[in-house]
């Protein structure tokens, strides 16, 4: 009995669905030829484009593969260049004013002077460098040749482990060797 009720409800559902389909099929029946031609043209166009693509790929396979490889290596090169040129450490410069009180009476730090093992002449050259004199002016002031001043300067730089005269003057002032 239950099975026959389910069968009857199923038949009514199909009948109602059929009525719905009739309304929609009315549009389909009127435009059936247009829809069939449209579908057949779409399938034919798809088939022709697929055959054309196969022909292009078969006849120009080397160029296509070379182009793909070129694009891959171009992308790889751009990525690598961006990675290599990117700075690893970001440098931040902070400027601050530092106020240092100068002592009224300057005394030479004998301990640092002995540690550096500077001669009297090298100390004189260092003091004159601190005033901003050139090698020629230092030579004229000390009554020696320019080459002698250069020799004293290079020995001074070697002992203080610096490369330039500004570094030597700054280090000497920091160590209280000169004013």
C-alpha positions in Angstrom: 0.0 0.0 0.0 2.8 2.4 0.9 4.6 1.5 -2.3 1.6 2.4 -4.4 1.2 5.8 -2.7 4.8 6.6 -3.4 4.3 5.6 -7.0 1.2 7.8 -7.4 3.0 10.8 -5.9 5.9 10.2 -8.2 3.6 10.1 -11.2 1.9 13.4 -10.1 5.3 15.0 -9.6 6.4 14.0 -13.1 3.1 15.3 -14.5 3.6 18.7 -12.8 7.2 18.8 -14.0 6.0 18.0 -17.5 3.7 21.0 -17.4 6.6 23.2 -16.3 8.7 21.7 -19.1 6.0 22.5 -21.6 6.2 26.1 -20.7 9.9 26.1 -21.2 9.8 23.8 -24.2 7.5 26.3 -25.9 10.5 28.7 -26.1 12.7 25.8 -27.2 10.4 24.6 -29.9 10.0 28.1 -31.3 13.8 28.7 -31.4 14.9 25.2 -31.9 16.6 25.7 -35.3 18.5 28.8 -34.1 19.7 27.0 -31.0 20.8 24.0 -33.0 22.7 26.1 -35.5 24.3 28.1 -32.7 25.5 25.0 -30.9 26.8 23.4 -34.1 28.7 26.6 -35.0 30.2 26.8 -31.6 31.3 23.2 -31.7 32.7 23.7 -35.2 34.5 26.9 -34.2 36.0 25.1 -31.2 37.2 22.2 -33.4 38.8 24.6 -36.0 40.6 26.6 -33.3 41.9 23.4 -31.7 43.2 22.2 -35.0 44.7 25.5 -35.8 46.5 25.6 -32.4 47.7 22.0 -33.0 49.1 23.1 -36.4 50.8 26.1 -35.0 52.3 24.1 -32.1 53.5 21.3 -34.4 55.0 23.6 -37.1 56.6 26.1 -34.6 57.4 23.9 -31.7 61.0 24.9 -31.4 60.2 28.6 -31.3 57.4 28.1 -28.8 59.6 26.1 -26.5 62.5 28.6 -26.9 60.1 31.5 -26.1 58.8 29.7 -23.0 62.4 29.0 -21.7 63.3 32.6 -22.4 60.4 33.9 -20.4 61.2 31.5 -17.5 64.9 32.7 -17.4 63.9 36.3 -17.7 61.6 36.0 -14.8 64.3 34.1 -12.8 66.8 36.8 -13.7 64.5 39.6 -12.5 63.8 37.8 -9.3 67.4 37.1 -8.6 68.4 40.7 -9.4 65.8 42.0 -6.9 67.0 39.6 -4.3 70.7 40.5 -4.7 70.4 44.2 -4.9 68.1 44.4 -1.9 70.2 45.7 1.1 70.5 43.1 3.8 71.0 45.6 6.6 69.1 48.9 6.8 71.3 51.7 7.9 69.8 54.4 10.0 71.7 57.6 10.7 70.9 59.4 13.9 72.3 62.8 14.5 72.6 64.1 18.0 74.3 67.1 19.5 76.9 66.2 22.1 78.0 68.8 24.5 81.5 68.1 26.0 82.9 70.3 28.6 86.5 71.1 28.0 88.7 71.0 31.1 90.3 74.4 31.9 93.7 72.9 32.2 94.7 70.2 29.6 96.9 67.4 30.7 98.4 64.9 28.3 97.4 61.3 29.0 100.8 59.9 29.5 99.6 56.3 29.8 98.0 56.3 26.3 101.0 58.2 24.9 103.3 55.5 26.3 100.9 52.7 25.0 101.0 54.1 21.5 104.8 54.7 21.7 104.8 58.0 19.8 108.0 59.9 19.5 108.2 63.6 20.3 108.5 64.5 16.6 105.4 62.4 15.7 103.5 64.1 18.6 104.5 67.5 17.1 103.3 66.5 13.7 100.1 65.2 15.2 99.5 68.6 17.0 100.2 70.5 13.8 97.8 68.2 11.9 95.1 69.0 14.4 95.5 72.7 13.7 94.7 71.9 10.0 98.1 72.5 8.4 99.1 70.7 5.2 102.2 68.6 4.9 104.1 71.5 3.3 103.1 73.9 6.1 104.1 71.4 8.7 107.5 70.9 7.0 108.1 74.7 6.9 107.1 75.0 10.6 109.4 72.2 11.7 112.2 73.0 9.3 112.3 69.6 7.7 111.5 68.3 4.2 108.0 67.3 3.1 109.1 63.6 2.7 110.2 63.6 6.4 106.7 64.9 7.4 105.1 62.2 5.2 107.3 59.5 6.9 106.4 60.8 10.4 102.7 60.8 9.3 102.8 57.2 8.0 104.5 56.0 11.2 102.0 57.8 13.2 99.1 56.3 11.3 100.6 52.9 11.6 101.1 53.2 15.4 97.5 54.5 15.9 96.1 52.0 13.4 94.3 54.6 11.4 94.2 55.4 7.6 93.6 59.2 7.5 94.8 62.2 9.3 91.3 63.1 10.4 91.0 59.7 12.1 94.3 60.2 13.8 93.4 63.7 15.1 90.0 62.4 16.3 91.5 59.4 18.1 94.2 61.6 19.7 91.6 64.0 21.0 89.5 61.2 22.3 92.5 59.7 24.1 93.5 63.2 25.5 96.9 63.1 23.8 96.3 66.5 22.1 94.0 69.5 22.7 
